[in-house]
Amino acid sequence: MIKKYISIICLFAIFSSCDKLDELTKFDMEYSQRATIPSSAGIDLPFDVFTPEMETNSESTFAVNDTRKDLIEEIKLTELEMVMISPDGADFSFLNAIEVYISAEDLDEIRIAYLEEVPEDAGNVITLDTSDADLKEYIKKDEFSLRLNTVTDELISTDHELEVNSTFFVDAKILGL
């Protein structure tokens, strides 16, 4: 009877250790990029804004988290926030809708975030809805870039600079475990 309880306790310890190890292989990668929405000549017309290519630094980030590119199981965008940098006092109320696409070398561009209706009372920070796409192949690349497809519902007379902050959740195997 005692051997049975000891066996059950050992099995529980093994499984709880596996769960703890699994948690060690989950981490976030954060990126921040700047983009400029140019002053507009029209409204209700979609136009694209491109961010510069962003170095992923994925190999060093994976190494810090005791993993490698080949051990990545999944990467998902969990948050995409936009912050108005300039002009002073500007907010996102001029936007009607926005979509964000990711691209990387040799990979198709895909939509990763969107806000179909930007509220009229939008402040200088907006959080977009994110897709459920697995983005591991994009983040494993050396660089990726974002394209913002925007529709304005009012004229803006000056360029608007914004910061695009993204958080990617990484689930990986810990050095093959």
C-alpha positions in Angstrom: 0.0 0.0 0.0 2.8 2.4 0.9 4.6 1.6 -2.4 1.5 2.5 -4.3 1.4 6.0 -2.6 5.1 6.5 -3.2 4.6 5.6 -6.9 1.7 8.1 -7.2 3.8 10.8 -5.5 6.7 10.2 -7.8 4.5 10.3 -10.9 3.0 13.6 -9.6 6.5 15.0 -9.0 7.6 14.0 -12.5 4.5 15.6 -14.2 4.7 18.8 -12.2 8.4 19.1 -13.1 7.5 18.7 -16.8 5.0 21.5 -16.4 7.5 23.7 -14.7 10.1 23.0 -17.4 7.4 23.7 -20.1 6.8 27.1 -18.5 10.5 27.9 -18.8 10.2 27.6 -22.5 7.6 30.3 -22.8 8.6 33.9 -23.1 7.7 37.2 -24.8 9.6 39.1 -27.5 8.9 42.8 -27.7 9.6 45.1 -30.7 9.1 48.8 -31.2 9.1 50.5 -34.6 8.3 54.0 -35.8 6.0 54.9 -38.7 4.8 58.1 -40.2 1.2 58.7 -41.5 1.6 61.5 -44.1 -0.6 64.5 -44.2 -3.6 63.6 -46.4 -5.2 65.1 -49.4 -8.4 63.0 -49.2 -10.5 61.0 -46.8 -12.1 57.5 -46.9 -9.3 56.2 -49.2 -7.0 53.4 -48.0 -3.3 54.1 -48.1 -0.3 52.2 -46.9 2.4 53.2 -44.4 5.5 51.0 -44.2 7.8 50.6 -41.2 11.5 50.1 -41.7 12.8 46.5 -41.6 13.2 45.4 -38.0 16.0 43.1 -37.0 14.6 40.3 -35.0 17.7 39.4 -33.0 15.8 36.2 -32.5 18.9 33.9 -32.2 20.3 35.8 -29.3 16.8 36.1 -27.6 16.3 32.4 -28.1 19.7 31.7 -26.6 19.0 33.8 -23.5 15.9 31.7 -23.0 17.8 28.4 -23.4 16.4 27.5 -26.8 17.2 27.7 -30.6 15.3 28.5 -33.8 14.8 24.8 -34.6 13.1 24.2 -31.2 10.4 26.9 -31.6 7.0 25.4 -31.5 4.9 28.5 -32.0 5.0 32.3 -32.0 1.9 34.4 -31.8 1.3 38.2 -31.6 -0.4 38.8 -28.3 -0.5 42.6 -28.4 -0.1 45.4 -30.8 -0.3 48.9 -29.5 0.1 52.2 -31.3 1.3 55.4 -29.6 1.0 58.8 -31.2 4.4 60.5 -30.9 3.8 63.8 -32.8 2.5 66.3 -33.4 1.9 67.4 -29.8 -1.7 66.8 -28.7 -2.6 64.6 -31.7 -4.6 61.5 -31.3 -6.0 58.6 -33.4 -9.5 60.1 -34.0 -8.6 60.9 -37.6 -8.4 57.2 -38.4 -11.5 55.2 -39.5 -9.8 51.8 -39.7 -6.4 50.2 -39.6 -4.8 46.9 -40.5 -1.3 45.7 -39.9 0.5 43.2 -42.1 3.8 41.4 -41.5 6.3 40.4 -44.2 9.7 38.8 -44.3 12.0 37.5 -47.0 10.6 34.6 -48.9 7.3 34.6 -46.9 3.9 35.8 -48.0 2.5 38.9 -46.3 -0.2 38.2 -43.8 -2.6 40.4 -41.7 -1.6 40.2 -38.0 -3.6 43.0 -36.3 -6.6 45.3 -37.1 -9.1 47.7 -35.7 -12.1 47.9 -38.0 -13.6 50.9 -36.4 -11.3 53.4 -34.6 -13.5 55.2 -31.9 -14.1 58.9 -32.5 -12.8 59.5 -28.9 -9.6 57.5 -29.5 -6.8 59.0 -27.5 -3.1 59.0 -28.3 -2.8 55.2 -27.6 -4.8 52.5 -29.4 -4.7 48.7 -29.0 -5.5 46.6 -32.1 -7.1 43.2 -32.2 -4.6 40.5 -33.1 -4.9 37.5 -35.4 -4.3 33.9 -34.2 -1.7 33.2 -36.9 1.5 31.3 -36.0 4.3 33.7 -36.9 7.3 31.6 -36.0 8.7 31.6 -39.6 8.6 35.5 -39.7 10.2 36.0 -36.3 12.9 33.3 -37.0 14.0 35.4 -40.0 16.8 38.0 -39.5 14.4 40.9 -40.3 10.7 41.6 -40.8 8.7 44.6 -41.7 5.2 45.8 -41.1 2.8 47.5 -43.4 -0.1 49.6 -42.0 -3.1 49.9 -44.2 -5.1 52.9 -42.9 -8.3 54.7 -43.8 -8.8 58.2 -42.5 -12.1 59.8 -41.9 -10.8 63.4 -41.7 -8.1 65.5 -43.3 -4.8 65.8 -41.5 -2.6 68.7 -42.4 0.6 67.5 -40.9 2.5 64.2 -40.8 1.7 62.1 -37.7 4.6 60.0 -36.3 3.6 57.0 -34.3 5.3 54.1 -32.4 4.2 50.6 -33.1 4.8 48.3 -30.1 4.3 44.6 -30.6 4.6 41.7 -28.2 5.0 38.2 -29.5 4.5 35.1 -27.3 7.1 32.3 -27.9 6.5 28.7 -27.0 9.7 26.6 -27.5 11.3 23.4 -26.4 14.0 23.9 -23.9 17.2 22.6 -25.6 15.4 19.6 -26.9 13.4 18.6 -23.8 
